[in-house]
Amino acid sequence: MSETVLDVKGMSCPLPVLRANRALRGLGPGERLRVLATDRAAVADFQAFCRESGHALLACTEEAGTFSFLIRRRED
């Protein structure tokens, strides 16, 4: 399955989540969004965002200071 990549490296809270929310609205149900961020607060922000919005946080990894979040858009 393909995924859309959103690069928000260098942006601080709340911009990564706001940009991801906008990108997810443009995707179809079940499609995936990978978000690349450098803000450490994004870990807790994306966990809370997905829990509250109904989107699925499939993976959260960190490599060399860059966090990668894989989110599946909720079914409407």
C-alpha positions as CSV (number, residue, x, y, z in Angstrom):
1,M,0.0,0.0,0.0
2,S,1.3,3.4,-0.9
3,E,1.8,6.2,1.6
4,T,2.0,10.0,1.5
5,V,5.0,11.6,3.2
6,L,4.8,14.8,5.1
7,D,8.1,16.5,6.0
8,V,7.6,18.8,9.0
9,K,11.2,18.7,10.2
10,G,12.2,21.9,12.0
11,M,8.7,22.8,12.9
12,S,7.6,23.1,16.6
13,C,4.4,22.2,18.3
14,P,1.6,22.4,17.3
15,L,2.5,22.8,13.6
16,P,3.4,19.1,12.9
17,V,0.0,17.9,14.1
18,L,-1.8,20.7,12.4
19,R,-0.1,20.0,9.1
20,A,-0.7,16.3,9.5
21,N,-4.4,16.9,10.2
22,R,-4.7,18.9,7.0
23,A,-2.9,16.2,5.0
24,L,-5.1,13.5,6.5
25,R,-8.3,15.3,5.4
26,G,-7.0,15.1,1.8
27,L,-6.6,11.3,2.0
28,G,-9.2,8.6,1.6
29,P,-10.3,6.3,4.4
30,G,-7.6,3.7,5.2
31,E,-4.8,5.6,3.4
32,R,-1.5,6.1,5.1
33,L,0.5,9.2,6.0
34,R,4.1,9.1,7.1
35,V,5.1,12.2,9.1
36,L,8.8,13.1,9.5
37,A,9.4,15.5,12.5
38,T,12.3,16.7,14.7
39,D,10.3,18.1,17.6
40,R,10.5,15.7,20.6
41,A,7.1,16.9,21.7
42,A,5.6,15.4,18.6
43,V,5.8,11.9,20.1
44,A,3.2,12.8,22.8
45,D,1.3,15.1,20.4
46,F,0.8,12.4,17.7
47,Q,-0.2,9.8,20.3
48,A,-2.9,12.2,21.7
49,F,-4.0,13.4,18.3
50,C,-4.5,9.8,17.0
51,R,-6.3,8.7,20.2
52,E,-8.7,11.7,20.0
53,S,-9.3,11.8,16.3
54,G,-9.7,8.1,15.6
55,H,-6.8,7.8,13.2
56,A,-4.5,4.8,13.9
57,L,-0.9,5.4,14.9
58,L,0.7,2.3,13.3
59,A,4.4,3.1,14.0
60,C,6.6,5.6,15.7
61,T,10.3,5.4,15.3
62,E,13.3,7.7,15.8
63,E,16.6,7.7,13.8
64,A,19.3,10.3,14.1
65,G,17.0,12.9,15.7
66,T,14.2,12.4,13.2
67,F,10.9,10.9,14.3
68,S,8.8,9.0,11.8
69,F,5.1,8.5,12.5
70,L,3.0,6.2,10.3
71,I,-0.7,7.1,10.6
72,R,-3.7,5.3,8.9
73,R,-6.6,7.6,8.2
74,R,-9.8,6.5,10.0
75,E,-12.7,5.0,8.2
76,D,-15.5,7.5,7.9
